[in-house]
């Protein structure tokens, strides 16, 4: 009788071990989707994270570090403290996601059956529809050269308005927030740029009169934050946080592709602006604990000057129409620099009342 009881215990333990192993998540059936949605925005080639988490081997190699970060709740980074309201597009792991990854690592971090990566959601960003009407925030603005039309970059569209602010029409179909707009020198074309942060940049070139898209240009691995036409209108320059691109306006083909090496601290790049002739790029950020504006030659992607004299992040940067003066704005202060000389011209405090369309 005792022998039968012992045999039953052994079988029970063995079967429970098999069941436990069978119930453990694998990379291919559960973990990969969490990694795609929560980690790969930054942990991918060309982005600011120190290593990639694209393949099973990438994640398996870093499993101990991942476990620590999840235990400490430091990754994915998300500053709002729980218990003080909810936020759209929160990057914080849910309790279920956290438990799944920890259980996977503790069970040996198995790969699971082979999968086709192409069948997975490539971005993991849901298209969330607001329950109430929301006034779109204006993220970019440009005057047509004749001064009779304004282009306002908003969420997934560009609004066209007269100088008095009356909306005349909308150019729709953009994937995300439109972060930069620029008219061609003759005012016939409008370039509107943006895209999905950390995933894909996008520029649409519009025929302003016909309100129709001439072409859509993609190729950046991140948002495009600044655009400018060349003086002859034949080429278009686009700048992201780490890349510079020059395209042929007629064909949409890439003429130049350059890496932008700022040397700024991580997450310390705050704004970009292209000169009206598309030859110079201004990038504001923080380098070695000092706030600076780095100026680059677009053709060579090399830094030509460094502007100083401000002690805060500058979120908008803008050149005057003649390209001689660069303006930057902090929370309550506007700074002006002589672009050619690289010297600060003035500094002043202003009260700002944001206009939302």
C-alpha angles and dihedrals in degrees: 000000000000090000091053090050092051091047090051091051092050092049091047093051092045093049092046089053090051091047091048092051091047091050094050115106120246130212095250099046102044118347099060092061092052091049091049094050100039108027115023096072087079104011097072136094114290096020130107099257112106094236141017127252099192105116135042089251090054093053095040092053091052097040095115092051090045091052092052093049092049091048090051091042091227096125133096088032113241120156104196111100116234117252098042101089134297128276132209117249093013112185094204115118114249118236089253093051092047092050091048094054094044091048090048093052094044091051093055102276095263120199098221126202119337115270137192107243090206090068092061126090103271097207109018091211113130120216097240116202115210117236092219133035111276125199106233116241115239107236100170138020136187137171120224109243092254090056093233100105136046126203114207118193112215138155109318094336148058118232119210116213140170119245090267091060099254110148111236100177147322134246106212138184103074117141099227143348112335103234103177136028132182135173122221115249091261092046093236096112134045124201114205118186138186132102137168116322112248092001119059139351123215137192124187119195111208133198097229097203096047094037088225134129114250093187144336119227123201133171109109117110090216140029119302108234102179136031135178137171121231115250091259092048093234099112136038127210122209127186131196129176094278106010141064122200133184118195136190105244095212098049103020090228120146112253097176134015119185137170115239109220108189101162088219122151116265113281089005100111108102111169146004133201133179122215115248091255092051092235101109134045126202118203123184122203147112124288124179091348091306127111111232144158114229117207119207137191104234094211095055099023087224126135113253103175142005120216121204139170102102130094102200141057114279111216103182121041123183139173123218114248092260091050093233098111132046120203127197130181131207126185095297105351134081120205128196127200133187101239099206096045096036092224129133112250103186148337129211143168121237139180110234127203108189116227113220119190 
